[in-house]
């Protein structure tokens, strides 16, 4: 009896998981249960644009005062630290390389988070590092991002994020593909 079929089967078993996409991560999974409940219990809040109120120097994704506490939450889910995930969202460009490719951006759960108020809480913003970079022609175009998620507080002039993701792959997708 030949060992070749057995060896072929072993190779298939051990290489197939390497080819599969990481498990999809839902945005709400980034919030601990108490934050998810607080979000469900929260009253409706407006998404007035800065254009309607006039621009200010405060701008960006930073939270304004007076929102429910869950909208400021940076509480994380420690079990997600170091997990390889796939998450879909919308980019807020931060850094580009000399060719104009975005190498660092915030990923947010809904389009226009960089101009709508209120922005997501820090535990709903992920800093993505993607040294390969990609051309972002439209911040309203959704992305799939695959990589290793880290519980890593990040703060800059634009926003606070509770997570960072070292991306292995970033893919532009159709809106319906995220649903």
Legacy VTK file of the C-alpha trace (Angstrom):
# vtk DataFile Version 3.0
C-alpha trace
ASCII
DATASET POLYDATA
POINTS 179 float
0.000 0.000 0.000
1.348 3.385 -0.999
1.848 6.108 1.615
1.414 8.822 -1.009
-2.386 9.261 -0.551
-1.919 9.472 3.233
0.849 12.084 2.905
-1.254 14.037 0.390
-4.175 14.019 2.799
-1.954 15.284 5.648
-0.618 18.094 3.444
-4.151 19.090 2.510
-5.294 19.089 6.137
-2.404 21.247 7.311
-2.375 23.747 4.428
-6.099 24.388 3.961
-6.467 26.494 7.152
-3.567 28.665 5.996
-5.461 29.555 2.818
-8.763 30.375 4.523
-9.660 33.957 5.428
-9.583 34.797 9.142
-12.811 34.706 11.123
-14.969 37.800 10.600
-15.179 40.046 13.629
-18.337 42.026 14.278
-17.815 45.581 15.557
-19.934 44.954 18.651
-17.570 42.118 19.626
-14.968 44.833 20.345
-17.143 46.084 23.218
-17.423 44.323 26.578
-20.976 43.138 27.392
-21.714 46.090 29.711
-20.892 48.561 26.912
-23.063 46.687 24.413
-25.970 46.854 26.865
-25.396 50.556 27.546
-25.367 51.176 23.795
-28.680 49.333 23.380
-30.208 51.343 26.261
-28.945 54.692 24.977
-31.450 57.223 23.612
-31.168 58.365 19.991
-28.507 60.979 19.401
-28.168 63.341 16.478
-25.602 63.028 13.721
-25.500 66.708 12.829
-22.632 67.482 10.545
-20.073 70.174 11.391
-21.215 72.047 8.312
-24.591 72.619 9.972
-23.055 73.982 13.169
-20.051 75.746 11.706
-16.522 74.367 11.888
-14.362 74.536 14.991
-10.745 73.818 15.788
-11.826 70.838 17.920
-12.829 68.808 14.791
-11.832 65.248 14.065
-13.146 62.113 15.712
-12.877 63.369 19.296
-16.048 63.182 21.357
-17.899 66.300 22.417
-18.939 66.705 26.062
-22.356 65.622 27.273
-22.824 62.282 25.537
-23.731 59.077 27.418
-20.651 57.468 29.039
-20.606 54.543 26.588
-19.753 57.006 23.797
-16.386 57.703 25.500
-15.618 54.083 26.370
-12.173 52.677 25.735
-13.024 49.411 27.528
-11.762 46.458 25.524
-12.196 42.712 25.254
-8.820 41.285 26.379
-9.531 37.883 24.783
-9.248 39.537 21.345
-5.633 40.601 21.904
-3.387 38.811 19.414
-6.251 37.240 17.433
-6.108 37.051 13.666
-9.329 38.612 12.416
-11.147 40.017 9.409
-13.110 43.194 10.033
-15.047 45.329 7.602
-15.302 49.080 7.921
-14.468 52.479 6.508
-11.099 54.239 6.417
-10.081 57.546 7.946
-6.637 58.155 6.371
-3.780 59.186 8.663
-0.444 58.566 6.928
0.629 57.989 3.347
3.901 56.949 1.785
5.761 58.856 -0.956
3.602 57.174 -3.626
0.362 58.362 -2.009
-0.611 54.949 -0.630
-2.298 54.987 2.794
-0.117 53.077 5.224
-1.915 54.019 8.428
-5.592 54.752 8.914
-8.374 54.450 11.422
-11.027 51.881 10.583
-14.512 52.819 11.756
-17.833 50.957 11.609
-19.773 53.465 9.513
-18.939 55.784 6.629
-18.285 59.448 7.256
-17.209 59.032 10.892
-14.519 61.621 10.324
-17.102 64.311 9.573
-20.257 63.250 11.424
-20.943 63.869 15.083
-20.775 61.991 17.344
-17.966 59.711 16.230
-17.690 56.132 17.476
-16.294 55.533 20.966
-12.601 54.558 21.164
-13.485 50.864 21.457
-15.162 51.155 18.054
-12.121 52.687 16.326
-9.200 50.533 15.166
-5.848 51.941 14.105
-4.710 49.963 11.046
-1.046 49.745 10.133
-0.527 48.531 6.571
3.058 49.100 5.398
2.193 47.856 1.893
-0.326 50.692 1.667
-3.312 51.159 -0.599
-4.745 53.963 -2.653
-7.855 55.358 -0.944
-9.819 57.244 -3.566
-13.013 57.362 -1.504
-13.340 57.239 2.295
-16.935 56.118 1.801
-15.743 52.907 0.103
-15.761 49.950 2.520
-12.761 47.747 3.204
-12.083 44.269 4.521
-8.981 44.257 6.698
-7.265 40.997 7.717
-4.566 40.893 10.349
-3.583 40.640 13.983
-5.691 42.665 16.386
-4.075 44.167 19.479
-5.546 45.821 22.544
-3.506 48.986 22.182
-4.679 52.443 23.224
-3.788 54.994 20.554
-4.371 58.726 20.727
-3.531 61.452 18.271
-4.934 64.859 17.383
-7.756 63.237 15.408
-9.047 60.504 17.715
-8.584 57.869 20.356
-8.654 54.186 19.461
-8.685 51.255 21.870
-7.366 48.737 19.338
-4.672 48.524 16.671
-4.434 46.035 13.840
-1.314 45.037 11.927
-2.839 44.316 8.528
-1.739 41.438 6.346
-4.294 42.280 3.657
-6.690 45.124 2.878
-9.336 44.754 0.217
-11.751 47.289 -1.247
-15.241 45.769 -1.333
-18.795 46.519 -2.333
-21.092 47.879 0.393
-23.317 44.774 0.236
-20.325 42.530 0.986
-20.089 43.986 4.524
-23.701 43.184 5.405
LINES 1 180
179 0 1 2 3 4 5 6 7 8 9 10 11 12 13 14 15 16 17 18 19 20 21 22 23 24 25 26 27 28 29 30 31 32 33 34 35 36 37 38 39 40 41 42 43 44 45 46 47 48 49 50 51 52 53 54 55 56 57 58 59 60 61 62 63 64 65 66 67 68 69 70 71 72 73 74 75 76 77 78 79 80 81 82 83 84 85 86 87 88 89 90 91 92 93 94 95 96 97 98 99 100 101 102 103 104 105 106 107 108 109 110 111 112 113 114 115 116 117 118 119 120 121 122 123 124 125 126 127 128 129 130 131 132 133 134 135 136 137 138 139 140 141 142 143 144 145 146 147 148 149 150 151 152 153 154 155 156 157 158 159 160 161 162 163 164 165 166 167 168 169 170 171 172 173 174 175 176 177 178
